[in-house]
Amino acid sequence: MCDNLVLDRTQLTLLAKILMDSSKIVAIITGAISILLAIAYLILVQVLDLRGEMKPAPISQLDQQSAIISYVVNHEVGLD
């Protein structure tokens, strides 16, 4: 029963060659995916740069009111 599991030298070299070829294919696919991601990133950066100068976010009215209330409360209590 164990005689069927024994491989000769040519079968071992053929098996090793198949395994090496499959690992090369995986390496090529991984490299291609990496290059595609890098190109997509560069395109995204260029598109974001084309939008123009970055402007700060507008200050909402709620922030201004809370600053005024805080100023009034602090001065009435005498915390300044």
Buried (B, 14 or more C-beta within 10 A) or exposed (E): EEEEEEEEEEEEEEEEEEEEEEEEEEEEEEEEEEEEEEEEEEEEEEEEEEEEEEEEEEEEEEEEEEEEEEEEEEEEEEEE
